[in-house]
Amino acid sequence: MSPFHRTFLNYTLASAVFLGAAAPAALMAQGQIHIHRSPDGTQWFTDRRNMGPDYTYVGSYGRPTASHSCHGITPTILAQRAEPYLTTVRHYATHYGIDPNLVRAVITVESCFDRQAVSRVGAQGLMQLMPATARELGVQNSFDALDNIRGGIRYLHRMLQEFDQDITLALAAYNAGPGAVRRHNGVPPFNETRNYITRVMDHYERLAGTAQTSTP
């Protein structure tokens, strides 16, 4: 049994702590995860950086994506999955002044356009919104594609505004939370977040190149 599953068996609702692979999603807002070890060796996964003197800080990492939704997905299948949502992506991306290809790249990495995707920390839908973040954005149902895309693009727009339209920092904030970006004065030193940025930018550049090639 993995540490995620072992600790989930003993989870508590106190202090907004969440434990395990199927942790209560409402306890975690969009952003980074901190790992602590209690005196009995139990690992705790929480949104709190400081758990007090009785806990040993192990490390932090950015919010994981719903990678299981991308297993076995070919470019053809990905394009078929994306097609029904591209009009909505273009509509809200244009409304918020964001390149639709950037949004498409984010969704590709977050969920491979699986609108029912749920990550191991409870992020939901196409743009993998945590429930607390979805509520703050006015998203009623994260599994509703239109609602999720609207909320996710609004959140990405907010991150771009906060970090002066710096796409790299906005993506870091989307994955690990804006607080982590501010604390580290740049991209946080989390492999999860750095890999996330690289993957999104690779897809973004590929989509942008395809768009330029197809332009008469």
C-alpha positions in Angstrom: 0.0 0.0 0.0 1.4 3.4 -1.0 2.1 6.2 1.6 -0.8 8.1 0.0 -3.3 5.3 0.7 -1.8 4.5 4.2 -2.3 8.0 5.4 -5.7 8.3 3.9 -6.9 5.7 6.2 -6.2 8.0 9.1 -7.1 11.4 7.7 -8.5 14.2 9.8 -10.5 17.3 8.9 -8.7 19.4 11.4 -6.6 22.3 10.4 -7.4 21.9 6.7 -5.1 18.9 6.4 -5.7 16.4 3.6 -4.1 13.0 3.3 -3.9 10.3 0.7 -4.6 9.7 -3.0 -8.4 10.2 -2.5 -8.1 13.1 -0.1 -11.1 15.4 0.6 -10.8 17.8 -2.3 -12.6 20.7 -0.5 -9.6 21.0 1.9 -7.2 21.9 -0.9 -7.2 25.1 -2.9 -5.5 25.5 -6.3 -1.8 25.4 -5.5 1.1 23.6 -4.0 1.2 20.6 -1.6 3.4 20.3 1.5 4.5 17.0 2.9 5.3 16.6 6.6 6.1 13.5 8.7 4.6 13.1 12.2 6.6 11.5 15.1 5.0 8.1 14.4 6.3 8.2 10.7 2.9 9.0 9.1 3.2 11.3 6.1 0.8 14.2 5.9 -0.1 16.0 2.7 -1.4 19.5 3.4 -1.8 23.0 2.1 0.0 24.3 5.2 3.7 25.0 5.0 4.1 25.0 8.9 2.6 22.1 10.9 4.4 23.0 14.1 7.4 21.6 16.0 6.1 18.0 16.2 6.2 17.6 12.5 9.2 17.3 10.2 8.9 19.1 6.9 9.7 16.8 4.0 9.1 18.9 0.9 6.7 20.6 -1.4 5.5 20.1 -4.9 3.1 21.7 -7.4 -0.4 20.4 -8.0 -0.3 17.2 -10.0 -2.3 16.9 -13.2 -4.7 14.2 -14.2 -2.0 12.3 -16.0 -4.0 9.0 -16.0 -6.4 10.7 -18.5 -3.6 10.9 -21.0 -2.5 7.2 -20.8 -2.6 5.6 -24.3 -3.9 8.8 -26.0 -2.6 9.2 -29.5 -2.5 12.6 -31.3 -5.5 11.6 -33.3 -7.6 10.7 -30.3 -6.5 13.9 -28.6 -7.6 15.9 -31.5 -11.0 14.1 -31.5 -11.4 14.8 -27.8 -10.5 18.5 -28.2 -12.7 19.2 -31.2 -16.1 19.7 -29.3 -14.5 22.2 -27.0 -12.4 24.4 -29.3 -15.2 26.9 -30.0 -15.7 27.5 -26.3 -12.0 27.8 -25.8 -11.7 30.4 -28.5 -14.7 32.3 -27.2 -13.5 32.7 -23.6 -9.9 33.1 -24.5 -10.8 35.9 -26.9 -13.0 37.5 -24.2 -10.1 37.5 -21.7 -7.4 38.4 -24.2 -5.5 35.1 -24.1 -4.1 33.1 -27.0 -6.5 30.2 -27.5 -3.5 28.0 -28.3 -2.2 28.6 -24.8 -5.5 27.5 -23.2 -5.5 24.5 -25.5 -2.0 23.6 -24.3 -3.0 23.9 -20.7 -6.0 21.7 -21.1 -3.9 19.1 -23.0 -1.4 18.9 -20.1 -4.1 19.1 -17.4 -6.5 16.5 -18.6 -6.0 15.6 -22.3 -9.5 17.0 -22.9 -11.1 14.5 -20.6 -14.0 16.5 -19.0 -14.5 13.9 -16.3 -10.8 13.9 -15.3 -10.0 13.9 -11.5 -6.5 14.2 -10.3 -5.2 12.3 -7.2 -5.6 15.5 -5.1 -9.1 16.2 -6.3 -8.7 18.7 -9.2 -11.6 18.3 -11.6 -12.5 18.7 -15.2 -10.8 19.9 -18.3 -8.8 22.6 -16.7 -8.4 20.7 -13.4 -9.9 23.2 -11.0 -9.7 22.4 -7.3 -13.2 22.7 -5.7 -12.3 25.7 -3.5 -10.9 27.5 -6.5 -13.9 26.6 -8.7 -16.3 28.0 -6.1 -14.3 31.2 -5.9 -14.5 31.5 -9.7 -18.3 31.0 -9.7 -18.0 27.5 -11.3 -21.1 25.6 -10.4 -20.1 22.2 -11.9 -16.4 21.5 -12.8 -17.5 18.6 -14.9 -19.6 20.9 -17.2 -17.1 21.7 -20.0 -18.4 25.2 -20.6 -18.4 26.1 -16.9 -14.9 24.6 -16.4 -13.3 26.3 -19.4 -14.8 29.7 -18.5 -13.5 29.4 -14.9 -10.2 28.0 -15.9 -9.5 30.7 -18.5 -10.6 33.4 -16.0 -8.1 32.0 -13.4 -5.3 31.9 -16.0 -6.1 35.4 -17.0 -5.9 36.4 -13.4 -2.4 34.8 -13.1 -1.3 36.6 -16.3 -2.4 39.9 -14.9 -0.7 39.3 -11.5 2.6 38.4 -13.1 2.7 41.1 -15.8 1.7 38.8 -18.7 4.7 36.6 -18.1 3.5 33.3 -19.4 6.1 31.2 -17.5 5.2 32.7 -14.2 1.5 32.5 -14.9 1.8 28.8 -15.6 3.8 28.3 -12.5 1.1 30.1 -10.5 -1.6 28.0 -12.2 0.1 24.9 -11.1 1.7 25.7 -7.7 -0.3 28.8 -6.7 0.6 32.5 -6.9 1.8 32.5 -3.3 4.5 30.0 -4.2 5.7 32.1 -7.1 5.8 35.2 -4.9 7.7 33.5 -2.1 10.3 32.1 -4.5 10.4 35.3 -6.5 10.0 33.3 -9.7 9.3 29.7 -10.7 9.2 27.5 -7.5 11.9 24.8 -7.3 9.3 22.0 -7.6 9.9 19.4 -10.3 6.2 19.0 -10.7 5.8 22.7 -11.6 8.9 22.9 -13.7 7.9 19.9 -15.7 4.4 21.3 -16.0 5.7 24.5 -17.6 7.9 22.7 -20.0 5.1 20.4 -21.1 2.6 23.2 -21.6 5.1 25.4 -23.5 6.1 22.5 -25.8 2.4 22.0 -26.7 1.9 25.7 -27.0 4.8 26.2 -29.4 3.7 23.1 -31.4 0.1 24.5 -31.7 1.4 28.0 -32.6 3.6 26.5 -35.3 0.8 24.5 -36.8 -1.4 27.6 -36.9 1.3 29.6 -38.7 1.8 26.8 -41.2 -1.9 26.6 -42.0 -2.2 30.4 -42.5 -2.3 31.3 -46.2 
